[in-house]
Amino acid sequence: MTEAVRDGGTASIVADRDHVLREALRRVDAPTRRLFLQRGLTLGGLSLLTGCALDDSEAVNKILTKISFFNDRVQGALFNAGDLAPTYPASMITRPFPFNAYYGIDEVRHVDGDGYRLEVSGLVREKKTWSLAELNALPQTEQITRHICVEGWSAIGRWGGVRFSDFLDRIGADRTAKYIGFKCADDYYTSIDLPTALHPQTLLTLSWDGRTLPPEYGFPMKLRMPTKLGYKNPKHIVSMFVTNAYPGGYWEDQGYNWFGGS
């Protein structure tokens, strides 16, 4: 077989694969979406449908990226802000609660609480910085929920803080915006969809188990979302912004699923 024939065959395979993915993305918006999902669109199925060789790294990376975006749309379409994550009694709190980050516990960031300021920007009415005292003065709520890590473990914790939907109302966030991005003192960053931000169990967390949030769990403030996997719950947050431009995330930009639903 000549190089020209081989190249033509590869182009045809890529075109077929792209067509299948475009069709899948089109169908996810159709009324028959749930039935379509139940029939199982998977990487293996797509490789059979398109002839994509799994040892072709460029082709595989391309198809995995498209599948990841497809999964984001699916999870977003199925997300229901009225569905609450399970809550637990205090007797079930995991002690000690595990530490987890992209660095070791000896590298935990220690932020000066007195000098701390949360910067709020983007599509909001009130662009300002918030001190820790101002955040603690807002109405507080608590939850005992399960943290689920993408690595396969989970733990139950007691978290307290400001309901994020209340805070977004307070700052006049644009409720038609697509994303809210976060930057952290440890250089971590991530972003979430607005429906998750408005979920009643999404908290700007300021306390852990009835006391000030310890540094290893994200002092002075972390985002707690029991509807998301652990890597979507940023710690040591120093700024947040409301935007329509896709902000990505530390792990998401390395291939993790962006929606990250638990």
C-alpha positions, 0 to 999 in steps of 0.5 A, a space after each residue: 500500500 502506498 503512503 498516499 493510500 495510507 494517508 487517505 485512509 487515515 483522513 477518512 477514519 478521522 473524518 468518520 470519527 469526527 462525524 460520529 462525535 458531532 452526531 453524538 453531540 447533536 443528539 444529546 440535546 434531543 428529547 431522546 437524550 436519556 435513551 441515547 445515553 443508556 445505549 452506552 456511547 463509550 471510547 471502545 464503541 467509538 473505536 469500533 465505529 470509527 476504526 480509530 487505532 488505540 495506539 495512534 496517540 494523536 487520534 486518541 487524544 483528540 477523541 478523548 478530548 471530544 468525549 470529555 466535552 461530550 461528558 461535560 454536556 451530558 452531566 450538565 444536562 442531567 444535573 438537577 439543582 433540586 437534588 441534594 447530596 446525602 447528609 450524615 450524623 456527626 457520629 459518621 464524621 471521618 476522623 482524622 479527615 484525610 489531607 489531599 492536594 497536588 503537594 505534600 502536607 509539609 507544603 500546605 500554604 499558610 495564609 495570613 487571616 488578618 491580611 486576607 482579602 477575597 477579590 471578586 470580579 467579572 460579571 458582578 454588580 459589586 466588584 470589591 474585596 472581602 475580608 475574612 471578618 466580613 465573610 464571617 459576618 454573613 449568614 452561615 450554614 452547616 452540612 455533614 456531607 461526603 467528599 468523594 475523591 477521583 482517586 477512589 476514596 471518600 470521607 465524611 466531613 462537617 463544613 460550615 460557611 456561606 451558602 454560595 447562592 446567597 453570596 452570588 445574590 449579594 454581589 449581584 452576579 449575572 445569573 445568565 453567565 456560564 462559569 465561575 472561576 477560582 484562583 487560590 493561594 497555592 496556585 491551584 485554580 478551577 472553575 464551575 458551572 453556574 447551576 452548581 454554584 447555585 446549588 443549595 449545598 454549595 458553600 464558601 466554607 469557613 469552618 471545619 467541624 465547628 472550628 476555624 477551617 484548618 490550613 490543611 483543609 483550605 484556610 481561610 476559605 474553600 469551596 465545598 460542593 458535595 455534588 462534585 468530585 474533590 478536585 473541583 473543591 478548591 482550597 485557599 481561595 483568594 479570588 473568584 470571577 464570573 465569566 462567559 469565557 471558559 476558565 479551565 482548571 489545574 487538573 482539567 487542563 491536564 485532561 480531567 473531566 471539567 464538570 467533575 460531578 460526583 
